[in-house]
Amino acid sequence: MSLKKFVVISGMSGVHKMLGNRSNGLIVEDFDTGKRKFISARKHQFTPLDSISIYTNDGDTVPLEDVFKSMQDKKEECPPPHSKAEKGEAFDYLEKVLPNYDPDQVYLSDVKKLIKWFSFLDSRNLLDFTPEEEEAETEE
């Protein structure tokens, strides 16, 4: 799975699929409606999910894709809390899926976004962690 085509857009809820980009914005598709539209870069900021990482205690970062994989692997024994969970519950969950996160650099708002994005993508079956080589073989 690659998060390269998934973007979050300021002022718009959810995650969107990037279909194309222009110098003045992006063309995105809404996963729920399937509608495509142009979003202006003058009005919104775009953040591709593959550019996001979580800080760890060793001074390094873990890519969001790896965190999502850990969340997916532990979903049965430790389901994610609601995205509006209390501080203690949210950080307890993050401790279970990413034990070495840096509590000084990871904020409650970060954890809530992480849970919200994971839940959004997981509920639409968009999280596929098959290695890309295997994906290429199955498409042929």
C-alpha positions in Angstrom: 0.0 0.0 0.0 1.2 3.5 -0.7 -0.2 6.6 0.9 1.2 8.7 -1.9 -2.2 9.4 -3.5 -4.0 10.1 -0.3 -4.2 13.8 0.9 -5.8 15.7 3.7 -7.0 19.2 2.9 -7.3 22.0 5.4 -10.9 23.0 5.9 -12.3 19.8 4.5 -13.0 16.6 6.5 -11.7 13.2 5.7 -9.0 11.9 3.4 -9.2 12.5 -0.4 -7.6 10.8 -3.3 -5.4 13.0 -5.4 -6.0 12.5 -9.1 -3.9 15.2 -10.5 -2.1 18.4 -9.7 -1.8 21.8 -11.3 0.3 24.8 -10.4 -2.7 26.4 -8.6 -4.2 23.4 -6.9 -5.2 19.8 -6.9 -7.9 17.6 -8.6 -9.2 15.3 -5.9 -11.9 12.6 -5.6 -14.1 12.2 -2.6 -14.1 8.5 -1.5 -17.8 8.5 -0.4 -19.4 10.3 -3.3 -16.9 9.6 -6.1 -17.2 13.2 -7.1 -14.1 14.9 -8.5 -13.3 18.5 -8.0 -10.6 21.1 -8.2 -9.3 22.5 -4.9 -7.5 25.8 -5.0 -4.1 26.1 -3.4 -4.9 29.7 -2.6 -7.7 28.7 -0.2 -6.4 25.3 1.1 -3.3 23.5 2.2 -2.6 20.0 1.1 -0.7 17.3 3.1 0.0 14.0 1.4 -0.3 11.2 4.0 3.0 9.7 2.9 4.8 12.8 4.0 3.7 12.4 7.6 5.8 10.7 10.3 5.5 10.3 14.1 8.4 11.3 16.4 10.1 8.5 18.4 12.2 8.5 21.6 15.4 7.7 19.6 15.3 11.1 17.8 14.0 9.5 14.6 10.6 9.3 13.0 8.3 6.4 11.9 6.4 6.9 8.7 2.6 7.0 8.9 2.3 3.9 6.7 4.2 1.9 9.3 2.1 3.2 12.1 -1.1 2.3 10.2 0.3 -1.2 9.6 0.9 -1.6 13.3 -2.7 -0.3 14.0 -4.1 -2.8 11.4 -2.1 -5.7 12.9 -3.3 -4.9 16.5 -6.9 -3.9 15.5 -8.4 -7.2 16.8 -6.9 -7.2 20.3 -6.7 -3.4 20.6 -9.3 -1.6 18.6 -8.7 2.2 18.1 -10.7 4.5 20.3 -13.1 7.1 19.0 -11.3 10.1 17.4 -12.7 12.3 20.2 -11.4 10.1 23.0 -10.0 11.6 26.2 -6.3 12.3 26.5 -5.5 9.2 28.6 -7.3 6.8 26.4 -5.8 8.2 23.1 -2.2 8.1 24.5 -2.7 4.6 26.0 -3.7 3.4 22.5 -0.7 5.0 20.9 1.5 3.4 23.5 0.2 0.0 22.4 0.7 0.5 18.7 3.8 2.6 18.8 5.5 2.1 22.2 8.6 4.2 21.4 6.7 7.4 20.4 8.1 10.7 21.9 5.6 12.1 24.4 7.3 15.5 24.3 6.7 15.9 20.5 3.5 14.0 19.9 0.4 16.0 20.9 -3.2 14.9 21.6 -4.3 16.6 18.3 -1.8 14.4 16.4 -3.1 11.2 18.0 -6.7 12.2 17.3 -5.9 12.9 13.6 -4.0 9.6 13.4 -7.0 7.7 14.8 -9.4 9.6 12.6 -7.5 9.0 9.4 -6.9 5.3 10.2 -10.6 4.8 10.9 -11.6 6.7 7.7 -9.4 4.6 5.5 -10.0 1.3 7.3 -13.8 1.6 7.1 -13.5 2.0 3.4 -11.1 -1.0 3.0 -8.4 1.3 1.6 -5.6 -0.1 3.8 -3.9 -2.9 2.0 -0.4 -3.7 3.3 0.5 -6.2 0.5 4.1 -5.5 -0.6 4.1 -3.6 -3.9 6.0 -6.4 -5.8 3.0 -8.8 -5.0 0.5 -6.1 -6.1 2.3 -5.8 -9.4 2.2 -9.6 -9.9 -1.6 -9.9 -9.1 -2.4 -7.1 -11.6 -0.8 -9.0 -14.5 
